[in-house]
Structures are given as structure tokens and as C-alpha cells.
Amino acid sequence: MSKSLHRNSKVSFYAALMWLMLIVTPAALAQSLEEAKASGLIGERRDGYIGLVQGSAPPAVVSLVEDVNRQRRERYQQIASENGISVDQVAQLAFNKAIEATRSGHFLEDANGRWIRKP
């Protein structure tokens, strides 16, 4: 593969990832997602999905987590297929983007699986 073609593939791949968070969650879910993050109920997991910060949460929040993760998984699979890489690679890249996008005070999972607040 030529360097130019390889570079263009990377650019389109990263462009797709940049839009991932906007495309993955419809506006209504995005608002609820933001509210749940701001409330400290959910955070960004290292595997590219979201998770419950505490063991228990209201059923609506559990349902939100399941819906968002289902949509992310579908989108990750699509991006992986289009770029000839694994779903896990896409999910890891998405987590790296999520770190940047996560607001101060919201939760992220650290390398030891503990929830930490982003400074």
C-alpha cells in the first residue's frame, strides 16, 4: 500500500472516530447520557463502552447504559469492518477519544478498573 493511500485511510478512519460519539447516540440519549455522567452515575470504561460507577442505579440508567453500549458496539463493528481492523482496536481508539471529550469531574475507568474523576 502506498504511503499516500495508507495515510488517507488513517485520516478517514480517524474522521469516522471523531464523529462516532455524535452518531452513536441520538439526541435524546445524548442528553440523558450527559445527565447521568454529570450525576456521577456512569462513566467511560477502558474498553470503549460506558459503565455504572456504583453497583446499583435506577432502571432507566441501566437501560441507558445497555442502549448506548449496544449502539457503540454496532458502530465499532461497522468501523472495524470498513478499515480491516478488530472491534477491540476501534473500541480502544474510541476510549482514547472519550478521555479527551470527558468533562472535568466526570468518571473514567483507570488501568486498575477503578473509577476516577477527571481533573
N, CA, C and O atoms as CSV, one atom per row, in Angstrom:
chain,resi,resn,atom,element,x,y,z
A,1,MET,N,N,0.854,-1.175,0.000
A,1,MET,CA,C,0.000,0.000,0.000
A,1,MET,C,C,0.894,1.229,0.000
A,1,MET,O,O,1.851,1.292,0.772
A,2,SER,N,N,0.603,2.201,-0.845
A,2,SER,CA,C,1.418,3.403,-0.888
A,2,SER,C,C,1.218,4.208,0.383
A,2,SER,O,O,0.184,4.104,1.043
A,3,LYS,N,N,2.228,5.020,0.722
A,3,LYS,CA,C,2.133,5.845,1.931
A,3,LYS,C,C,0.953,6.800,1.844
A,3,LYS,O,O,0.270,7.037,2.841
A,4,SER,N,N,0.712,7.347,0.667
A,4,SER,CA,C,-0.400,8.282,0.487
A,4,SER,C,C,-1.740,7.607,0.742
A,4,SER,O,O,-2.596,8.158,1.435
A,5,LEU,N,N,-1.922,6.420,0.186
A,5,LEU,CA,C,-3.170,5.693,0.371
A,5,LEU,C,C,-3.327,5.293,1.832
A,5,LEU,O,O,-4.417,5.410,2.391
A,6,HIS,N,N,-2.250,4.824,2.455
A,6,HIS,CA,C,-2.292,4.427,3.862
A,6,HIS,C,C,-2.645,5.632,4.735
A,6,HIS,O,O,-3.460,5.513,5.650
A,7,ARG,N,N,-2.041,6.785,4.464
A,7,ARG,CA,C,-2.314,7.994,5.230
A,7,ARG,C,C,-3.769,8.418,5.051
A,7,ARG,O,O,-4.417,8.805,6.023
A,8,ASN,N,N,-4.291,8.353,3.833
A,8,ASN,CA,C,-5.691,8.711,3.597
A,8,ASN,C,C,-6.632,7.761,4.313
A,8,ASN,O,O,-7.678,8.186,4.805
A,9,SER,N,N,-6.280,6.470,4.383
A,9,SER,CA,C,-7.098,5.507,5.116
A,9,SER,C,C,-7.137,5.866,6.587
A,9,SER,O,O,-8.188,5.802,7.224
A,10,LYS,N,N,-5.976,6.248,7.130
A,10,LYS,CA,C,-5.932,6.647,8.532
A,10,LYS,C,C,-6.758,7.898,8.771
A,10,LYS,O,O,-7.468,7.990,9.773
A,11,VAL,N,N,-6.675,8.861,7.865
A,11,VAL,CA,C,-7.438,10.098,8.014
A,11,VAL,C,C,-8.929,9.789,8.027
A,11,VAL,O,O,-9.654,10.304,8.877
A,12,SER,N,N,-9.402,8.954,7.095
A,12,SER,CA,C,-10.827,8.647,7.065
A,12,SER,C,C,-11.229,7.846,8.301
A,12,SER,O,O,-12.333,8.016,8.818
A,13,PHE,N,N,-10.349,6.985,8.770
A,13,PHE,CA,C,-10.633,6.209,9.973
A,13,PHE,C,C,-10.774,7.130,11.176
A,13,PHE,O,O,-11.728,7.005,11.944
A,14,TYR,N,N,-9.836,8.051,11.346
A,14,TYR,CA,C,-9.896,8.963,12.486
A,14,TYR,C,C,-11.061,9.936,12.362
A,14,TYR,O,O,-11.656,10.322,13.368
A,15,ALA,N,N,-11.388,10.330,11.154
A,15,ALA,CA,C,-12.556,11.187,10.960
A,15,ALA,C,C,-13.821,10.450,11.389
A,15,ALA,O,O,-14.707,11.031,12.015
A,16,ALA,N,N,-13.895,9.173,11.048
A,16,ALA,CA,C,-15.053,8.377,11.463
A,16,ALA,C,C,-15.118,8.290,12.981
A,16,ALA,O,O,-16.200,8.382,13.559
A,17,LEU,N,N,-13.974,8.115,13.630
A,17,LEU,CA,C,-13.972,8.044,15.090
A,17,LEU,C,C,-14.379,9.366,15.731
A,17,LEU,O,O,-15.062,9.379,16.755
A,18,MET,N,N,-13.963,10.468,15.136
A,18,MET,CA,C,-14.316,11.773,15.694
A,18,MET,C,C,-15.824,11.960,15.728
A,18,MET,O,O,-16.365,12.550,16.663
A,19,TRP,N,N,-16.490,11.459,14.713
A,19,TRP,CA,C,-17.946,11.602,14.645
A,19,TRP,C,C,-18.671,10.489,15.387
A,19,TRP,O,O,-19.894,10.521,15.524
A,20,LEU,N,N,-17.926,9.517,15.858
A,20,LEU,CA,C,-18.506,8.343,16.485
A,20,LEU,C,C,-19.443,8.694,17.632
A,20,LEU,O,O,-20.575,8.212,17.673
A,21,MET,N,N,-19.001,9.503,18.537
A,21,MET,CA,C,-19.809,9.803,19.707
A,21,MET,C,C,-21.086,10.561,19.323
A,21,MET,O,O,-22.122,10.396,19.966
A,22,LEU,N,N,-21.014,11.375,18.296
A,22,LEU,CA,C,-22.198,12.109,17.858
A,22,LEU,C,C,-23.185,11.214,17.127
A,22,LEU,O,O,-24.399,11.372,17.257
A,23,ILE,N,N,-22.659,10.284,16.367
A,23,ILE,CA,C,-23.507,9.408,15.568
A,23,ILE,C,C,-24.112,8.297,16.418
A,23,ILE,O,O,-25.254,7.892,16.205
A,24,VAL,N,N,-23.340,7.812,17.375
A,24,VAL,CA,C,-23.747,6.642,18.135
A,24,VAL,C,C,-24.985,6.893,18.976
A,24,VAL,O,O,-25.833,6.009,19.100
A,25,THR,N,N,-25.103,8.068,19.549
A,25,THR,CA,C,-26.229,8.303,20.447
A,25,THR,C,C,-27.154,9.366,19.869
A,25,THR,O,O,-26.715,10.483,19.594
A,26,PRO,N,N,-28.430,9.033,19.681
A,26,PRO,CA,C,-29.387,10.030,19.251
A,26,PRO,C,C,-29.468,11.155,20.285
A,26,PRO,O,O,-29.042,10.980,21.426
A,27,ALA,N,N,-30.004,12.286,19.896
A,27,ALA,CA,C,-30.033,13.475,20.749
A,27,ALA,C,C,-30.668,13.211,22.112
A,27,ALA,O,O,-30.144,13.670,23.127
A,28,ALA,N,N,-31.768,12.492,22.157
A,28,ALA,CA,C,-32.437,12.232,23.442
A,28,ALA,C,C,-31.549,11.397,24.352
A,28,ALA,O,O,-31.447,11.673,25.548
A,29,LEU,N,N,-30.904,10.374,23.792
A,29,LEU,CA,C,-29.993,9.567,24.593
A,29,LEU,C,C,-28.777,10.374,25.011
A,29,LEU,O,O,-28.288,10.233,26.132
A,30,ALA,N,N,-28.288,11.217,24.116
A,30,ALA,CA,C,-27.107,12.022,24.429
A,30,ALA,C,C,-27.375,12.919,25.627
A,30,ALA,O,O,-26.515,13.065,26.495
A,31,GLN,N,N,-28.558,13.521,25.685
A,31,GLN,CA,C,-28.905,14.381,26.809
A,31,GLN,C,C,-28.947,13.569,28.096
A,31,GLN,O,O,-28.382,13.980,29.109
A,32,SER,N,N,-29.618,12.412,28.061
A,32,SER,CA,C,-29.694,11.557,29.237
A,32,SER,C,C,-28.309,11.044,29.623
A,32,SER,O,O,-27.989,10.948,30.807
A,33,LEU,N,N,-27.500,10.719,28.638
A,33,LEU,CA,C,-26.140,10.256,28.878
A,33,LEU,C,C,-25.340,11.338,29.591
A,33,LEU,O,O,-24.653,11.066,30.576
A,34,GLU,N,N,-25.433,12.548,29.097
A,34,GLU,CA,C,-24.716,13.666,29.711
A,34,GLU,C,C,-25.195,13.898,31.143
A,34,GLU,O,O,-24.387,14.151,32.036
A,35,GLU,N,N,-26.491,13.813,31.358
A,35,GLU,CA,C,-27.042,13.991,32.705
A,35,GLU,C,C,-26.541,12.897,33.649
A,35,GLU,O,O,-26.173,13.177,34.789
A,36,ALA,N,N,-26.530,11.660,33.174
A,36,ALA,CA,C,-26.070,10.542,34.004
A,36,ALA,C,C,-24.579,10.663,34.310
A,36,ALA,O,O,-24.142,10.336,35.413
A,37,LYS,N,N,-23.808,11.128,33.345
A,37,LYS,CA,C,-22.380,11.351,33.586
A,37,LYS,C,C,-22.187,12.471,34.600
A,37,LYS,O,O,-21.387,12.340,35.526
A,38,ALA,N,N,-22.914,13.569,34.430
A,38,ALA,CA,C,-22.794,14.710,35.340
A,38,ALA,C,C,-23.213,14.342,36.760
A,38,ALA,O,O,-22.691,14.894,37.729
A,39,SER,N,N,-24.149,13.414,36.878
A,39,SER,CA,C,-24.618,12.966,38.193
A,39,SER,C,C,-23.669,11.951,38.825
A,39,SER,O,O,-23.855,11.575,39.983
A,40,GLY,N,N,-22.663,11.504,38.089
A,40,GLY,CA,C,-21.713,10.535,38.615
A,40,GLY,C,C,-22.233,9.110,38.622
A,40,GLY,O,O,-21.675,8.244,39.296
A,41,LEU,N,N,-23.303,8.863,37.873
A,41,LEU,CA,C,-23.877,7.511,37.835
A,41,LEU,C,C,-23.144,6.590,36.869
A,41,LEU,O,O,-23.035,5.388,37.111
A,42,ILE,N,N,-22.640,7.157,35.773
A,42,ILE,CA,C,-21.949,6.354,34.764
A,42,ILE,C,C,-20.653,7.038,34.352
A,42,ILE,O,O,-20.465,8.237,34.558
A,43,GLY,N,N,-19.771,6.246,33.768
A,43,GLY,CA,C,-18.508,6.770,33.291
A,43,GLY,C,C,-18.035,5.996,32.081
A,43,GLY,O,O,-18.657,5.019,31.665
A,44,GLU,N,N,-16.932,6.444,31.526
A,44,GLU,CA,C,-16.335,5.813,30.346
A,44,GLU,C,C,-15.396,4.701,30.784
A,44,GLU,O,O,-14.430,4.936,31.509
A,45,ARG,N,N,-15.695,3.478,30.332
A,45,ARG,CA,C,-14.849,2.331,30.640
A,45,ARG,C,C,-13.672,2.265,29.670
A,45,ARG,O,O,-13.742,2.795,28.561
A,46,ARG,N,N,-12.603,1.618,30.091
A,46,ARG,CA,C,-11.393,1.482,29.269
A,46,ARG,C,C,-11.624,0.655,28.019
A,46,ARG,O,O,-10.842,0.737,27.071
A,47,ASP,N,N,-12.681,-0.138,28.000
A,47,ASP,CA,C,-12.932,-0.988,26.837
A,47,ASP,C,C,-13.747,-0.290,25.751
A,47,ASP,O,O,-14.170,-0.926,24.786
A,48,GLY,N,N,-13.972,1.030,25.907
A,48,GLY,CA,C,-14.674,1.795,24.881
A,48,GLY,C,C,-16.180,1.870,25.074
A,48,GLY,O,O,-16.893,2.412,24.229
A,49,TYR,N,N,-16.655,1.337,26.167
A,49,TYR,CA,C,-18.085,1.364,26.463
A,49,TYR,C,C,-18.300,2.173,27.737
A,49,TYR,O,O,-17.334,2.621,28.355
A,50,ILE,N,N,-19.556,2.365,28.134
A,50,ILE,CA,C,-19.829,3.053,29.387
A,50,ILE,C,C,-20.221,2.031,30.438
A,50,ILE,O,O,-20.625,0.913,30.117
A,51,GLY,N,N,-20.098,2.426,31.693
A,51,GLY,CA,C,-20.442,1.513,32.773
A,51,GLY,C,C,-21.005,2.260,33.966
A,51,GLY,O,O,-20.884,3.480,34.076
A,52,LEU,N,N,-21.620,1.500,34.852
A,52,LEU,CA,C,-22.168,2.057,36.085
A,52,LEU,C,C,-21.022,2.304,37.056
A,52,LEU,O,O,-20.205,1.417,37.305
A,53,VAL,N,N,-20.969,3.500,37.596
A,53,VAL,CA,C,-19.908,3.841,38.537
A,53,VAL,C,C,-20.142,3.131,39.868
A,53,VAL,O,O,-19.199,2.632,40.482
A,54,GLN,N,N,-21.393,3.086,40.312
A,54,GLN,CA,C,-21.747,2.325,41.507
A,54,GLN,C,C,-22.474,1.060,41.065
A,54,GLN,O,O,-23.002,0.991,39.956
A,55,GLY,N,N,-22.494,0.080,41.930
A,55,GLY,CA,C,-23.107,-1.202,41.590
A,55,GLY,C,C,-24.585,-1.123,41.265
A,55,GLY,O,O,-25.081,-1.897,40.447
A,56,SER,N,N,-25.289,-0.206,41.889
A,56,SER,CA,C,-26.727,-0.114,41.636
A,56,SER,C,C,-27.057,1.263,41.064
A,56,SER,O,O,-26.419,2.267,41.380
A,57,ALA,N,N,-28.063,1.265,40.224
A,57,ALA,CA,C,-28.516,2.509,39.602
A,57,ALA,C,C,-29.995,2.340,39.263
A,57,ALA,O,O,-30.485,1.214,39.169
A,58,PRO,N,N,-30.703,3.442,39.082
A,58,PRO,CA,C,-32.108,3.332,38.675
A,58,PRO,C,C,-32.235,2.557,37.364
A,58,PRO,O,O,-31.344,2.616,36.517
A,59,PRO,N,N,-33.343,1.832,37.199
A,59,PRO,CA,C,-33.540,1.046,35.973
A,59,PRO,C,C,-33.372,1.855,34.683
A,59,PRO,O,O,-32.870,1.333,33.688
A,60,ALA,N,N,-33.779,3.103,34.695
A,60,ALA,CA,C,-33.638,3.932,33.485
A,60,ALA,C,C,-32.170,4.134,33.134
A,60,ALA,O,O,-31.823,4.177,31.954
A,61,VAL,N,N,-31.307,4.259,34.127
A,61,VAL,CA,C,-29.878,4.437,33.877
A,61,VAL,C,C,-29.268,3.130,33.367
A,61,VAL,O,O,-28.447,3.145,32.450
A,62,VAL,N,N,-29.665,2.009,33.952
A,62,VAL,CA,C,-29.192,0.699,33.480
A,62,VAL,C,C,-29.591,0.508,32.016
A,62,VAL,O,O,-28.786,0.055,31.202
A,63,SER,N,N,-30.825,0.853,31.690
A,63,SER,CA,C,-31.310,0.742,30.314
A,63,SER,C,C,-30.524,1.660,29.380
A,63,SER,O,O,-30.196,1.276,28.258
A,64,LEU,N,N,-30.224,2.868,29.842
A,64,LEU,CA,C,-29.433,3.810,29.054
A,64,LEU,C,C,-28.066,3.218,28.741
A,64,LEU,O,O,-27.614,3.266,27.597
A,65,VAL,N,N,-27.409,2.661,29.750
A,65,VAL,CA,C,-26.088,2.050,29.564
A,65,VAL,C,C,-26.172,0.928,28.523
A,65,VAL,O,O,-25.330,0.845,27.629
A,66,GLU,N,N,-27.171,0.082,28.638
A,66,GLU,CA,C,-27.338,-1.019,27.688
A,66,GLU,C,C,-27.571,-0.503,26.275
A,66,GLU,O,O,-26.982,-1.016,25.324
A,67,ASP,N,N,-28.430,0.516,26.127
A,67,ASP,CA,C,-28.723,1.074,24.796
A,67,ASP,C,C,-27.494,1.713,24.163
A,67,ASP,O,O,-27.186,1.467,22.997
A,68,VAL,N,N,-26.800,2.531,24.939
A,68,VAL,CA,C,-25.616,3.215,24.404
A,68,VAL,C,C,-24.547,2.195,24.030
A,68,VAL,O,O,-23.933,2.302,22.968
A,69,ASN,N,N,-24.321,1.214,24.887
A,69,ASN,CA,C,-23.299,0.203,24.589
A,69,ASN,C,C,-23.664,-0.639,23.372
A,69,ASN,O,O,-22.784,-1.010,22.596
A,70,ARG,N,N,-24.941,-0.945,23.194
A,70,ARG,CA,C,-25.380,-1.679,22.005
A,70,ARG,C,C,-25.089,-0.857,20.754
A,70,ARG,O,O,-24.577,-1.383,19.766
A,71,GLN,N,N,-25.416,0.434,20.796
A,71,GLN,CA,C,-25.179,1.299,19.646
A,71,GLN,C,C,-23.686,1.468,19.372
A,71,GLN,O,O,-23.256,1.468,18.218
A,72,ARG,N,N,-22.906,1.612,20.432
A,72,ARG,CA,C,-21.455,1.720,20.245
A,72,ARG,C,C,-20.912,0.442,19.605
A,72,ARG,O,O,-20.134,0.508,18.654
A,73,ARG,N,N,-21.321,-0.724,20.123
A,73,ARG,CA,C,-20.837,-1.999,19.589
A,73,ARG,C,C,-21.148,-2.105,18.095
A,73,ARG,O,O,-20.296,-2.527,17.314
A,74,GLU,N,N,-22.357,-1.728,17.698
A,74,GLU,CA,C,-22.734,-1.770,16.283
A,74,GLU,C,C,-21.852,-0.839,15.459
A,74,GLU,O,O,-21.390,-1.208,14.379
A,75,ARG,N,N,-21.623,0.355,15.966
A,75,ARG,CA,C,-20.811,1.329,15.234
A,75,ARG,C,C,-19.352,0.884,15.175
A,75,ARG,O,O,-18.701,1.025,14.140
A,76,TYR,N,N,-18.836,0.346,16.284
A,76,TYR,CA,C,-17.464,-0.158,16.304
A,76,TYR,C,C,-17.300,-1.271,15.266
A,76,TYR,O,O,-16.298,-1.314,14.552
A,77,GLN,N,N,-18.279,-2.164,15.187
A,77,GLN,CA,C,-18.214,-3.255,14.218
A,77,GLN,C,C,-18.187,-2.717,12.791
A,77,GLN,O,O,-17.454,-3.220,11.940
A,78,GLN,N,N,-18.986,-1.699,12.542
A,78,GLN,CA,C,-19.027,-1.098,11.209
A,78,GLN,C,C,-17.670,-0.470,10.865
A,78,GLN,O,O,-17.139,-0.692,9.777
A,79,ILE,N,N,-17.121,0.303,11.784
A,79,ILE,CA,C,-15.829,0.965,11.544
A,79,ILE,C,C,-14.732,-0.082,11.372
A,79,ILE,O,O,-13.884,0.049,10.489
A,80,ALA,N,N,-14.743,-1.114,12.206
A,80,ALA,CA,C,-13.733,-2.173,12.107
A,80,ALA,C,C,-13.793,-2.850,10.747
A,80,ALA,O,O,-12.762,-3.072,10.112
A,81,SER,N,N,-14.991,-3.175,10.305
A,81,SER,CA,C,-15.175,-3.826,9.015
A,81,SER,C,C,-14.693,-2.947,7.872
A,81,SER,O,O,-14.033,-3.425,6.950
A,82,GLU,N,N,-15.020,-1.666,7.934
A,82,GLU,CA,C,-14.633,-0.733,6.870
A,82,GLU,C,C,-13.128,-0.508,6.805
A,82,GLU,O,O,-12.603,-0.136,5.756
A,83,ASN,N,N,-12.425,-0.731,7.925
A,83,ASN,CA,C,-10.999,-0.427,7.985
A,83,ASN,C,C,-10.113,-1.648,8.158
A,83,ASN,O,O,-8.896,-1.519,8.287
A,84,GLY,N,N,-10.716,-2.841,8.162
A,84,GLY,CA,C,-9.931,-4.058,8.257
A,84,GLY,C,C,-9.169,-4.210,9.562
A,84,GLY,O,O,-8.052,-4.728,9.572
A,85,ILE,N,N,-9.758,-3.766,10.658
A,85,ILE,CA,C,-9.130,-3.907,11.968
A,85,ILE,C,C,-10.142,-4.556,12.913
A,85,ILE,O,O,-11.297,-4.773,12.545
A,86,SER,N,N,-9.702,-4.858,14.117
A,86,SER,CA,C,-10.591,-5.526,15.065
A,86,SER,C,C,-11.513,-4.527,15.774
A,86,SER,O,O,-11.223,-3.335,15.868
A,87,VAL,N,N,-12.611,-5.052,16.259
A,87,VAL,CA,C,-13.556,-4.244,17.046
A,87,VAL,C,C,-12.855,-3.724,18.296
A,87,VAL,O,O,-13.083,-2.588,18.712
A,88,ASP,N,N,-11.999,-4.556,18.896
A,88,ASP,CA,C,-11.271,-4.132,20.096
A,88,ASP,C,C,-10.358,-2.938,19.808
A,88,ASP,O,O,-10.223,-2.042,20.641
A,89,GLN,N,N,-9.737,-2.927,18.637
A,89,GLN,CA,C,-8.887,-1.790,18.272
A,89,GLN,C,C,-9.723,-0.520,18.135
A,89,GLN,O,O,-9.313,0.549,18.589
A,90,VAL,N,N,-10.877,-0.635,17.518
A,90,VAL,CA,C,-11.759,0.525,17.370
A,90,VAL,C,C,-12.209,1.002,18.745
A,90,VAL,O,O,-12.191,2.201,19.023
A,91,ALA,N,N,-12.608,0.077,19.599
A,91,ALA,CA,C,-13.069,0.431,20.937
A,91,ALA,C,C,-11.968,1.135,21.728
A,91,ALA,O,O,-12.240,2.096,22.448
A,92,GLN,N,N,-10.729,0.663,21.599
A,92,GLN,CA,C,-9.622,1.302,22.316
A,92,GLN,C,C,-9.388,2.721,21.802
A,92,GLN,O,O,-9.172,3.643,22.589
A,93,LEU,N,N,-9.432,2.891,20.495
A,93,LEU,CA,C,-9.285,4.237,19.929
A,93,LEU,C,C,-10.435,5.138,20.375
A,93,LEU,O,O,-10.235,6.322,20.644
A,94,ALA,N,N,-11.628,4.574,20.452
A,94,ALA,CA,C,-12.782,5.350,20.913
A,94,ALA,C,C,-12.600,5.769,22.362
A,94,ALA,O,O,-12.955,6.890,22.725
A,95,PHE,N,N,-12.054,4.891,23.201
A,95,PHE,CA,C,-11.792,5.259,24.592
A,95,PHE,C,C,-10.793,6.402,24.666
A,95,PHE,O,O,-10.964,7.329,25.457
A,96,ASN,N,N,-9.750,6.339,23.844
A,96,ASN,CA,C,-8.768,7.427,23.836
A,96,ASN,C,C,-9.424,8.756,23.470
A,96,ASN,O,O,-9.090,9.796,24.038
A,97,LYS,N,N,-10.355,8.720,22.523
A,97,LYS,CA,C,-11.097,9.939,22.163
A,97,LYS,C,C,-12.026,10.345,23.304
A,97,LYS,O,O,-12.207,11.534,23.566
A,98,ALA,N,N,-12.613,9.365,23.981
A,98,ALA,CA,C,-13.520,9.657,25.093
A,98,ALA,C,C,-12.779,10.338,26.237
A,98,ALA,O,O,-13.338,11.203,26.912
A,99,ILE,N,N,-11.528,9.955,26.458
A,99,ILE,CA,C,-10.730,10.611,27.501
A,99,ILE,C,C,-10.652,12.102,27.217
A,99,ILE,O,O,-10.855,12.925,28.109
A,100,GLU,N,N,-10.358,12.442,25.975
A,100,GLU,CA,C,-10.258,13.845,25.584
A,100,GLU,C,C,-11.597,14.566,25.731
A,100,GLU,O,O,-11.642,15.724,26.148
A,101,ALA,N,N,-12.680,13.881,25.390
A,101,ALA,CA,C,-14.006,14.506,25.375
A,101,ALA,C,C,-14.670,14.554,26.751
A,101,ALA,O,O,-15.606,15.322,26.968
A,102,THR,N,N,-14.179,13.730,27.675
A,102,THR,CA,C,-14.798,13.673,29.001
A,102,THR,C,C,-14.560,14.978,29.739
A,102,THR,O,O,-13.446,15.500,29.780
A,103,ARG,N,N,-15.630,15.487,30.316
A,103,ARG,CA,C,-15.556,16.750,31.049
A,103,ARG,C,C,-14.918,16.553,32.415
A,103,ARG,O,O,-14.955,15.463,32.986
A,104,SER,N,N,-14.344,17.612,32.917
A,104,SER,CA,C,-13.782,17.610,34.258
A,104,SER,C,C,-14.862,17.227,35.265
A,104,SER,O,O,-15.986,17.727,35.206
A,105,GLY,N,N,-14.510,16.333,36.189
A,105,GLY,CA,C,-15.456,15.892,37.203
A,105,GLY,C,C,-16.238,14.645,36.829
A,105,GLY,O,O,-16.862,14.028,37.693
A,106,HIS,N,N,-16.216,14.263,35.557
A,106,HIS,CA,C,-16.889,13.042,35.129
A,106,HIS,C,C,-15.946,11.864,35.335
A,106,HIS,O,O,-14.734,12.036,35.463
A,107,PHE,N,N,-16.524,10.661,35.364
A,107,PHE,CA,C,-15.748,9.469,35.687
A,107,PHE,C,C,-15.168,8.771,34.464
A,107,PHE,O,O,-15.786,8.694,33.401
A,108,LEU,N,N,-13.939,8.261,34.665
A,108,LEU,CA,C,-13.233,7.416,33.705
A,108,LEU,C,C,-12.720,6.204,34.476
A,108,LEU,O,O,-12.428,6.296,35.669
A,109,GLU,N,N,-12.613,5.089,33.802
A,109,GLU,CA,C,-12.047,3.905,34.433
A,109,GLU,C,C,-10.533,3.946,34.277
A,109,GLU,O,O,-10.029,4.174,33.177
A,110,ASP,N,N,-9.799,3.726,35.373
A,110,ASP,CA,C,-8.344,3.738,35.276
A,110,ASP,C,C,-7.824,2.347,34.889
A,110,ASP,O,O,-8.604,1.412,34.709
A,111,ALA,N,N,-6.515,2.226,34.765
A,111,ALA,CA,C,-5.902,0.973,34.312
A,111,ALA,C,C,-6.150,-0.183,35.277
A,111,ALA,O,O,-6.036,-1.346,34.890
A,112,ASN,N,N,-6.487,0.126,36.524
A,112,ASN,CA,C,-6.761,-0.915,37.525
A,112,ASN,C,C,-8.245,-1.221,37.662
A,112,ASN,O,O,-8.644,-1.978,38.547
A,113,GLY,N,N,-9.073,-0.633,36.784
A,113,GLY,CA,C,-10.505,-0.893,36.826
A,113,GLY,C,C,-11.254,-0.078,37.873
A,113,GLY,O,O,-12.411,-0.367,38.178
A,114,ARG,N,N,-10.599,0.941,38.424
A,114,ARG,CA,C,-11.259,1.815,39.407
A,114,ARG,C,C,-11.787,3.054,38.711
A,114,ARG,O,O,-11.213,3.523,37.728
A,115,TRP,N,N,-12.873,3.572,39.224
A,115,TRP,CA,C,-13.446,4.809,38.692
A,115,TRP,C,C,-12.733,5.998,39.314
A,115,TRP,O,O,-12.590,6.085,40.534
A,116,ILE,N,N,-12.286,6.918,38.456
A,116,ILE,CA,C,-11.642,8.150,38.925
A,116,ILE,C,C,-12.339,9.328,38.252
A,116,ILE,O,O,-12.844,9.213,37.136
A,117,ARG,N,N,-12.358,10.446,38.940
A,117,ARG,CA,C,-12.905,11.675,38.350
A,117,ARG,C,C,-11.815,12.360,37.532
A,117,ARG,O,O,-10.669,12.474,37.966
A,118,LYS,N,N,-12.189,12.805,36.365
A,118,LYS,CA,C,-11.239,13.543,35.536
A,118,LYS,C,C,-11.027,14.904,36.185
A,118,LYS,O,O,-11.984,15.602,36.520
A,119,PRO,N,N,-9.767,15.271,36.357
A,119,PRO,CA,C,-9.491,16.587,36.992
A,119,PRO,C,C,-9.959,17.754,36.141
A,119,PRO,O,O,-9.799,18.909,36.535
